[in-house]
């Protein structure tokens, strides 16, 4: 075998069965590899020999850091297994592969560290090509990410190489890119056409603010923006519609190398990578380039928005001259020169200052919001770096200009700490930010970074999902969860989550039903405190919902289709179509299911968490006021049924329809929930709101009379009155397509066809699964799925969920891939406007509720139904789940499902489906683990196993 980056591997020497050329000089490697293919020649010695033990210990250290390792050996797995078990813990062992018996069999390891055969027969003639195909390619690894070490080095030389890799990683510190490809999003080069999209994907955020992943020095196409969560104002002179305030740019860095600007448009880049480290919440960048004067320089940067202290923002810069010694100037800028996409600024003016420890930028918006930014730039090692920093202020900016005298081959590192407060945080933001900067000055940069990383680790412990056998889905899911974790403000109910999170200007940061229906379930089962806060936002904006209902002539509360800070309706009255046509927007006037969606989310949260306090107070008020709205919104007609006319359901291609099924079914649930609460835990709140026994009975009567549009014989539901009579269009005949189907067909034809924009009745199946018989679920999915065009990012994830529950595995896999590609593949074509937060939430739901088959038992919220259906290629799905104060860890495998009750004070019920409709239930005790083994037609009874 050879030791080199696999991109440099030559054709195998003639007659060598191993497929590798043997060389022996110990190489100097300045690149961090992600996959190691290692020849493990025991040469007749024991696997427990000192040199083998040392090498395996280093393999374990690399696995701990996320690397993948494949050992190729003539020995059997049985010969190596004891040494592997002794040297490598169970968790990192999941990233190890062993090609045993000279490559005849490829083994991996499961969540308990047990070997599992991945492939029966390896091509002994070309083991490397096999490893690239079976391991590297599915992980998205490039050839330069793979290191192959041959037998000529022996185990001692191999250990030296691994040690060298670990030392290099330690030397790079925070600038080291993660080794695990399932935890990164990497963008190489600079593509002008995709830059806005990349900025969205690489957003860093902490719930208080979010900063798009723009280049620090900017470019001619950069669209930098830092969004302040929950802070809304109209643009100063362009539009009366409120939008998220764009804060001054705190991350701007300008580099001048020997008098020449360094950047993607001024420097000839030999290497340029941006890496979003999902596990640690870091944005890393490396640029190696040569300026017009011939000076070659490598600059690395790290940006983060602290999850440990949401007012802290950190940057680190490493500058390494490759062929010169000289001068580099770094401008660390706080810039108020920021505008929204409309070209307007939210800011009335700025007052740049010299602060106590660094420059300060104070600003005030047209609406009176005050903001203070302060920064401090220091050398990481002042004793070894000759640096002089000067403060400068301009009309709308404040900065530090640091002049460094750099030496050939010696990296120079700067640290920058930025603080931000606004008047939303209390009085005197300037004093607050100066105090924060002084406090931060007494703490090392490394300690501030470590606090941030620890905060992310704590969140991932409660959230991470592993999918063995589907690395692309696993990485996409981690990308989704990263943005969901980074976007939420768990302690401030003034902040909800907009449709594009904190990553872009699309929809102006407005809050839709996306939050309650697509995102909140993730928080309910991984971060209940955050879920509660998001729901309390709807209580804070309840008066706005009351105002909207009154304005439209209704009682109670009708939530805004697009909501900002007050809860008043902010939906634009019209938009321009791609061909310039003015299109009225009726969602704010007719898409009323939003009120029932909020009610559903509150009820589902309380059922899953046991939080009766919210049902007795804020939740009760919301449920009661939304129930009153529904009573006034419809009427009983001559058929004796309660009908709701002129609405828009989730399928927005069909406006002003009567009896949209989703709306009516969800309104019925809203009325049922309100009645139950008013009679129970919310009775005191109901009395305070003037609810009488007669009003409760009226809610129950209307719920019983609700028109549902369901065929009693087949269970097929008509999406809305008259839908079955519309023109059938073969949606598949218009695939693939690069524009929405309503553009291809035209608005009028689409409106009079059965083309469905997004999951509507299928969405109903996902939310109210237990309201429908098994045959009705299948009948409705098979009817509506081929009619759905998925013109919204909210749709494919729900189809994946329902298809998985129905056992339609190929269909579920297709929709899961489509959901995973919404942002990372930009398959909607509009990721430049920000990531699709609802799509991210629906990806988690598709895996947790669909593939893993988890849901609360309808008759007993203290019981979790566990009915996994792994999709083709998946060998294991593992995820944490919180339910009513207990923490669970679920491992779904092809032949069994394990559930570990990791914390809690009381047992929790676990139910698995058995043969012929039977079920198996166990009361699972905290601190114990249980397994249900699968047979052909269902699961066997639960057994207790060792945790």
N, C-alpha and C positions, 0 to 999 in steps of 0.2 A: 504493500500500500504506500501511498505518497502522503506527505504532510504539506498541505497547501490549501488555499481557498479552492473550493471545488470548481470554480470557474476556470482554474488553470490546470485542472487534471487532464493528463494526456490519455490517449487511447491505451488500453492495457497491453502489456508486453505479450508477445506471441507465446502461447503455451502455458500462461499463468492462469490457473483456474480462479484465483481470488479476484481477478479483474482490476488489480491495482498495480501500478509501477512502484518499485521500492526505491526510496532514497533515504539518506541518513543524516545530513548536516542539520543541527538543531536550528530551526528558523527563528527569525525575529518577527513577531507578529504584532502590528500596531492596530489591529482591528478586533472588535468584540464580535465573536461568532455566536450564532444562535442554535445551530445544530452541529453536534460533534459525532462523527462516525469513527469509531475507535477499533483498531485491531487488538484483540485481547489474547495474546499468545502466552499461555502458562508455561510453555517449554518444559513440561513434565513436572513443574512445581505445583504445590497446593494453591488453591484459590485463597487460602488463608495466609499465604506467605507474606512477609513484610512488604515487599514491593507491590503485591496485588492489593493488600490492605490499604497502603498509602494511596495508590491510584484510585481505588474505589471511594476512599474518603474525599478525594478531590472531585470525583464525579458527583458525589453527593452534594458537595458545596456548589457546584455549577447548577445542579438540578434545583437546589434551594433558591438560586437566583433566577430561575425560570428557563434555563437552557434546556434543550432537548438533547439526549444522548442516546446513540445506538451503538451497542457493543456487538462486534462481529467476532465470533470465537469458534474454534473447532470443538471446544468442550461442550458438554451437555448443559442444559439449564440446571439440572439437579446438582451438577458439580459446582456451579457458581452461586446457586440460590442461598446457601447459608452465609456466604461472605457478603452478598448483596443485602440480605436482611440485617446483618450486623452493622453494615456501614451506612446504609441509606434508609431514612425514615419512610413511613408509609406514604405521607403526603407527597414529597418530591419524587418518590418511586413511580408515581403516575406518569411522569415525563420521561421514563426510561424505556428503551426497547432493547431486546437481546435477540440477535440472529444467531441461534445456537446450532451446534453440529455442522459448523462450516457454512452456515447460512441456509440450512434446509428448512428451518422453521423460524418465524418471527413472532416473538412474544412481547406483549405489553403487560401492564400491571393495573389492577383495578383500584377502587377507592380504599380498600383494605390492604393494599400492597400485595395482593395475590396475583400470580402470573396468569395471564389469559392469552390464548393463542390468537394472534391477529390474522396471520396468513399462514396457510399450511406449508406451502412450498415457495422458497425463495430461489430466484435464478442464480445459481452458483456461478455462472459465467460472468455476471456483471452485477455484483452486489451493490456497487455505488449507484448505478442507474436505478436499481430497484429502490434503494433508500430515498433517492431524490423523488421518485414517483410516488412511493407509499407514505413518506413522512414529510419531506420538504415541500413538495408541491401543494398538498392539502392545507398546509400551514401558511401558504403564501410566501415561502422563503425563496429569496433569490440565490443563485449559485454562490455569490460572494458572502452569503450568510453561513455557509457550510464549511467546516474544517474536517478534513480527513487525515487521520494519523495512522501510519502504517506500522507493520510489525518490525521493521528494521530498527525502530527506536527502542523496542522492548518496553516493558512496563515502567522502568525507571525513567527513560526518556519521555514516554508518554506523560508521566506524572509531572515532569518538569514543564512540559508545554502547558498542561492544565493549570499548573501553579502560576505560570507566566500570565495566562488569561485572567486569573483571579486578581493578580497584582495590578494588571492594567485597569481592571474595573474599579478597584479601590483607588487607584491614582486619579481616575477621571471624576470620582465623586458624583455630585449631582448631575454632571454633564454626561454620565454614562447612559447610553440608550438601553432600554430594557432588553433583556435577552429573550423573553417569552413573547413570541409573535402574536399570541392570542390576547395580549394586553396592550397592543399598540395600534395606532393609525399613523402610517408613514406616508409622507408626500415627498417625492424626490424631484429635483429640478424646479423649474418655474414655468407654469403654463398660464399665459395671460388669460386665455379663454376660460380657465377653470378657477382663477384666483378667488373670485367672490365665493364660489362653492367651497373651496378649501378653507377660507377664513371661517365659514360657518362651522364646518366639521371640527376645526381645531380650537373652538372656543374654550376658554377657561372661565370657570364661574364658581361661586360659592353660595348662591342663594341671595346674597345681598347685592351682587352685581355680576355681570358677565362681560367678558372682553373677547371680541372676535379675534381669531388667530392670525391677525395681519402681520406682515413683516414689520419688524421694529423700526427700520429706517424708512419704511414706506416704499411705494412705487407709483408709477403713473396710473395704475388701475386699482390701487389699494382702497378698501372701504373700511377703515378702522372704526370701531364703535365700542364704547363701554356703556352698557345699559344698566340703569339703576332700577332694581326690582321694586315694583309698586309705585314708582314716581311717574305720574302721567301729566302731560301738558300738551296743549295744542301748539302746533308750529306757530311762530310769531306772526307770519303774514301770508301764509299759504292756505292752510286748512284749519277749519274749526274743530276737527276730530282729534280728541286727545290721543297721544301716543307716548310710548316709553321715552323718558328723558335720556338723551345721550350725554354722558358726562364728559368732562375734559379727558383727553388722551394721556393716560399716566404711563403707558408702556413705551413711549417713543424714545428710540436711541439712534443717534447718528454717529457713524464711524468715519474718520478721516485718517487714511494711512499715507504717511509721507506726503501730505497735502492733497491726496486724491480721495474722493468719496468711495466708500466700500458699500456695495449693494448689488442686487441682482441685475440692475440695468446699467451699472457703471463698471462692473468688474467681470472679467472672464472667469466664470465659475467652473472649476474642475469637479467639485462635489458640492451639492446643496441638498440637505435633507431637513425636513421638519417632522418631528415625532410627537404625537400626543400620547403621553404615558398615562393610560387609563387607570392603572393601579394606584399611582401616586398623585394623580391630578396635576401633572406637570406638562408644560409645552416646551420641548427642546428643539434647538435648531443648531445645525452645523453648516457653515459655509467655508469652503476652501477655494480661494480665487486669487487671480493676479490682476492688478490694476494696469493702466496704460504705461506706467513707469517701470513695470516689470517686478513690482514688489508682491511676492506671494505671501498671503496671510490666511490663517485659519481662525475664524471667530465662532465660538460656541456661546449660546445663550440658554438660559432657563427662565421661564415666566411661571408664576402661580398666583392664584387668588386664594388666600389662606382659608382652609376649612376650620382651622382651630380658632382663629380670630378674624371674623369676616370683614373687619376694617383694615386688615393688613394685606399688602400686595408686595410680592418679592420678585426681584430679578437678579440673576447672576450672569456675568460676562467673562469669558476666557478668550484672551487674544494671544495667538502664537505666530510670530513671524517665521517664515520658512526659509527665506534666503536673504535676510537683511537684519540689521539692528538700526533702530531709528525711533521716530516719533509717531504715536497714534493718539488721536484726539477722540474722546468719547463725549458726546453731548447727551446728558440725561434730562429729558424735557418733560415738563408738565404743560400741555398745550390745550388752550381753549379754542383753538381753530378747528372746531368740529361742527358738522352740519348733518342733518337728516337726509334721507334719500331725496326729499323734495327740494333740497338745496337751501333749506332754512335752518336757522339755529334756534334752540330753545333758550339761549342765554342772552340776557339783557346787557351784561357787562362783566368784566373781570378786574380784580385788583391783585396783581402779582406782588409778592413781598419777599424779603429776606427773613426767614424764620430763625429760631434759636439754634437749630441743628442743620438746616438746609433750606432750600427755596420752598415757598408756599404759594399756591394759587387759590385765591378766594373768588367765588363767582356767585351770581344771583340770576335765576331764570326770570322770564317775563312774568311768570305766575308767582314769584316771590320765594321759590325754593333756594335756600342758601347752601353752598357747598364749600368745603375746604379740603385741599389736597396738599400734602407735605411729603417731601422726599429727602433721603440722605444717602449719599454714595460714598463708599469707603473701599479701601484696598483690603482684599482677603488676608494678605500678609504684608502689612505696612513696612516691615523691616527689609523685605526683599524687593520692593517695587518703588521706583522713583516716580512719584506722581504729584501733580499740583492741580487742585480743583478751584475754580472761580465761579461765583454765582452771577447770573445775568438775568435781567427781567426785560420783557417786551410788553407791548400793549395787551396781549392775551396769553402770555406764556411766562414761565419761570423755569430756569434750568441751572444745572451744574455742568460746566465745561471742564472736563478732566483731561489733562495732558500727561501722557505716559511715555516714558523712555523705555522701550522694549528691546530685548536682546535676542539674538538669533537662537531659535530652538528652545527658548524658555517661556512657558506660558505665564501670562499676567492675568490675575483674576480680580474682578471688581464685584462688589455686592451693593445692591440698591434696595432700600426698604421704603415703601410708600404707604402712607396712611390716608384714609378718606372718611370723612363724616359729612352728613348733611343735617339740615334743620329738622328732618324727619326723625332724627335720632335724639332730639332734644335741643336745648338752647346752646349757644356758643360753640358752633362746630370748629372754629379756629382753635380755641383753647383745648378742645377735646383732641384734635389731631396733633397739636404740639405735645400734649401730655403723652399720647400714644407713641410718638416718635422718641421722646425722652425715655420712656419705658423700654421701647424696642432697642434703643442704643445700649441699654444695660444687659441685653441678651445677645448671644452670638447668633449670626446668621444661620449657622448649622443647627442651632437649637430651635430657631423659628421654623426652619425647614422640617426638622424632625417632628415638631408638634403637628404641622400640617399633614405630613405623611402618616403619622399615627392616627389622626382623625379620619383619614381615608381608609386606613386599614380597619378601623372599627366599623365603618359603614360597609365595607366589602364583606366583613365577617357575617353581617346580617343579610347580605344581598346577593353575593356572587353565585352564578349558575355555571356549572361545568357540564359540557356536552361532549363526551368521548365519542369520536367517530364522525363528528360534524364540526370541524374547527372553524369553518367560515361562519356558521350560525353562532357558535360560541363567541367568536370575536365580535360579531355584529351585536349580540346581546349585551356583551360587556360595554360596547360603545353606547348602546341605548341606556344602560343602567348608569354609566358615568354621567351622561347628561341629565338624567332624572335626579341623581343624587346632587349634582352640582347646581341644579336650577332651583331647588326648593329652599325656602326660608322657613325652617321648622318651628320658629318661635314668634313669627310676626304675622298675625292673621290679616294684616292690611295687604299682604302680598299673596297672589295666587300665581299660576303659571300660564303664560300665554301660549298660543298655538305654536310658536317657533322658539319657545323657551327664552333664554337670554342670549340668543346667538344671531339674530337677524331682525330686520325691520318689517318683514312681511306681516300683515295683519296688525301692525303698529303695537305689538305686545298685548293685544286684547285677549281676554279670557273667554273661552267658549265652553260648550259641553265636553270638549276634549278632556278637560281636567278631571271632572268627576267620573266620567264613564271609562276613559282610557288610561289615565295616569293614577288616579287615587287608589285603585286596587293594588298596584305595586307597593305603595306606601303603607296601605292597611296591613299587608302581610310581611313587611320588612322594617317599617319605620312608622308605627302607629301614631306617634306624636306629630309627625309631619302631616299625616293624613288628617288628623283632627284640626290642625291649623288651617289646612286648605279648606276644610268644610266651614270653619268659623269665618273665613272670608265671605262666604255666602250669607252669613248672619250679619256681618258688618255692612253688607250691601243690600240687605233686605228692604230698607226704605226706598232705595232706588227701584227695586222690583215692585214695590207697592205703587210708586209713582208711575211706572210704566203701565201697570194694570189699569190704574185710574184714568190715565191719558187715553187708553184704548177703549174705555167704557166697561171695564170688568172689575170684579171684586178681588180682594186678596192680593197675591203677589205673583207677578209674571217677570221672571228674570230676563235681563238683557241677553239677546243672542250674542252680542259682543259687549263685554263689560270691561271697564277700566277701574278707577279707584272709587267712584261713588256708587256704582251699580246702575247708573243711568244708561240707556241704550246708546251705543256708539257705532252701530252698524252704518256704513255709508249708504246713502240713498241710491247710488248708482255707481257703476264702474264702466270703463271702456273695454270692449272686447278686443281680441287680437287683431281684428280688421277695422277697429276704430269706431264700431257701433256703440252707442250709449245704451247700456243694459241696466234696467231698474233692478235694485236689490230688494227683494221682499222678505228676506230672512228675519230682519228686525221686526217686521209686522206680522209674520205668519209662522215662524218656526218656534212653536210654543212648547214643544216637548222638553225644552231646556228646564222648565220648572219641575217636571216629573223626574228628569235626570238627576237634578240636585237632591230631590227627595229620596230617590232610589239609593244614591251614594251614601246619604246619611244613615238610612236604614241598614244597608249592607255593612257599613263601617261598624255600627253598633252591634250587629249580629256577630261580626267576626272578632271584635275586641272585647265585648261585654261592657262597653262604656255606657252605662245607663244615665250618667250625668248629662251627657249631651242630649239624650232623648228627653230628659226631663226639663231641659232649659232651652238652649238655642235651637237644637234640632226640632223640638216640639213646636216652637214658634214657626219655623220654616215649613214643617209638614202641614200645620194648620192653615197657614196663609196660602200655601200653594193649593191645598185642597179647596179652599174657598174660591180660588181662581177657577179651578176646573168646573165647579158647580155653575159658575156664571158664564163659562166659556161655551157650554153646549146646551142641548135641550132634549127633552123627551118628545119623540115624534109619534105619528099615528101607529107605528109598529110596536110602540111600547118600549122602544130602545132609546138609550141616551146617545145622541150623535154629536160629533164635533166637526163642524164644517170649516172650509177655507183655511187649511193649514198647509205647512210644508213639513214633511217627515225628513228623516236622514237622507232620503233620495231627493236631492235638490233639483234634479231635472224636471220634477213634477211639482209645480207650484199651485197654490189655491185649490187643493184637492179636498174632498170630503172623506172623513173617516179614515184617515191614515192609520193603518194597523198599529204601527209602533207607537204613535201618539196616544191612541185610545187604550191600548194595553198598559202602557206606562202610567197614563192618567188613572186608570183603575187601581194600579198598585199604590199610587200616591194617596188616593182616597182611603184605601184599606189601611195603609200605614198610619195615616192621620187618625182614623177611628181607633185603631189599636192603642196608639199613644195617648189620645185624649181619654180613653177609658182606663189607662194604666199609669205608667210612670210619669207621664206628662199631664196628669189630670189637674194639678195645681196651676201649671202654666196655661192650660186650656181654660180653666175658670177665669184666670186673670185676663184672658183674651176674649172673654164673653162667650165662650163655646157652651151651648146648651145640649142636653140629652137629645133634643129634637134635631139639632144640627148634625150631631154624630150619626143618628139614624138616617138622616138624609144622605150623608156621605155614603153610608153602607148601601142604601137603596140605589143610588146612582151607580156605584161600583157594580152592583148586581145586574143593573140594566144596561151596562155599557155595551155598545155595539162593537163586536170583535172581528167580524168578517171571516169567521172560520167555518169551513164546510164540515158539518158534524159527521159526515161519512168518511171523508179522507183526511181531515185535519188540515187541508190546504187553506192558507190564509190569503185573502185578496189584499194586496198591499194598500190599495185605497179603492173607493167606489169607482167602478168602471175600468179598473186596471186590466182585467181579463179580456176586455173588448178592444184593447189597443193593439196596434200593429206589432207583430213579432219581428224582431230584427236579429239576425244571426251575428252576435257580437264577435264571435271567434273569427268571422270572415274579415273583420277589420283589424286583425292582429297580424304581425306587430304594427304599431302605429306610433307616430312621433308627436301627435297632437291629440287632445281629448276628443272622444268620440262625438260629443255634441257639436264640436267645431266641424267635424267631417260630415255629420248628418244635417247640421243646421239646427237652430234652436227649436223651430216649429215642429220639424219631423221628430226630433228627440222627445219633445213634450207629448206628442201623440203616439209614442211607441212604448214598448215594454222594456226599453233600455233603462237599467237602474244605475244610478251614479255610484252608489256605495251600499254596503250592507244595510238593509232596512229591516225586512222581516228576518233576515239572517242575524242581524244585530239583536233582534228580540229573542231569538233562540238562545244566543249566547248569554243574555242577561237573565232570562226567565226560563231556564232549561227545564226545571221541574214542573212548570206549568203545562208542558206538552208531553204527549205520549211518544214512545220511541218511533212509532211509525210516522207520526206527524212531524217530528224533527227531521227525519230522512226525506219525507215527501216535500217539505218546504225547502230544504237545502237543495235538493236535486232540481226543483223547479226554478228557484231564483238564482242559483249560482251561474248557470250559463247565460243569464240575462243581465248580469252585473258587469259593468265596464270598468270598475275600480278607478273612477275619475277622482277619487280622494285617497289620501294616504291612510285614512282611517279604516279602509275596507279590507285589504288583503290579510291583515293580522287576524281579524275576526273570522274570516273564512278559514284560515288555517286552524284556529281554535275549534270551530264547529266541525270541520272535516276530520280533525284528529279524534274528537269525541265520538264521531260516527264510525270511526274505523276506516275512513277513506284515506289511506296512508299516502298514496301517490299525490292525490289532490292536496292534502295537508302539506306535504313536503314542498310542492310547487308554490303554494301561497306563503309558506314560511320563508323560502328563498326570496320571494318577491318583497316581503316585508323587510327582510334583512338588508335589501338593496335600495330601499327608499332613499336613504341618505348616502350610505357608503358607495352605492352605485348610481346615485342621482337619477333613479328611474322615473321620477316625476318631472325631472328637468328644471326644478326650481329650488334646489338646495341653496342657491346663492342668497335666498331670502331668509335662511336660517334652517336649523334642523327641524324635523317634523315630530314634535313632542308626543302627539297622540300615537303616531306610528311606532315610536319608541316604546310607549307603554303597552301598545297592543302586541308587540313582539314578546314582551315578558308574559303577558296573559296567554298568548298562543302556546308558549312552552309550559308555563306553570299550570294553567287550567286545561289546556288541550293535551299536549304531549304527556306531561306528568299526571294529568287527570285528577287534579286536586280541586275540591270544592267543599263547602260546608254542607252538611246534611240538612235538608230542608226542614225536617221536623225536630232536629236537635243541633243547635249551633255549637254544642260542646263536642261534636263528632266531625271528624274530617274524612270525607270520602277519598280514597286513594285508588285510582283506576288508570294507571299509565298505559300509553300506547306508543311505544318508541317507533320513530319513523325509519325508513330504510337507511342503513348505514350507521345508525346510532347504536353504540354499545352501552352507553350509560348516560343518564341525566341525573345530576345531583343539585339540589337547591335547598336553601333554608326557608322556613315558613313559620310565621307567628300566627297563633290562633288563641284568642281569649286568654292571654297572659302566659301561654306556653310557647317555648321555642322548639321547633322541630327541625331535623335534618332528614331530607328524603333522598334516597338513592334508588332510582328506577333502572333496572337491568332487564335484558330480554327474558330471563327466566324467573325473576323475582323482584320484589320491591322491599326495601328496608326503610324503616322509620326509626330515628333516634329521637327520643324526647330529651333534649339537652338541658332544659330548665323549665321550672314551673313549680307550683305548690300543690297541684291536684292532678289526678289522672285526666287524660283526654281520650275520647273515643276514636278508634281507627276502624274504618269499614272498607273492605275490598269486595268487589263483585265475584261471586262464585259461579257454579254451573246453573244453567236453566233459571236465571233470575234470582238465585239464592245470594245471600250476602254473608260475609264473615266479619264480626265485630269483636274488638278487644278493648278493654280499658287499659290504656298504656300509661305506665307510671313514669314520673319524672326520673331521669337518670338511667333509664333502661332503653333497650333497643328491641325491635320486633321485625320479623320477616314474614311475608306471605309469598309462597312459591307458586309460580304459574303452571297450570296444566293447560291442555288444549282449549278448553272452553271457559276458563276462568281461573280464579285463584283458589288455593287451598286455605285452610284456617291459619290464622296468625300463630307464629311460634316466637317465644322470647329467645334472643341470642345475646352473646357478649357484646357490649357497646364497643 
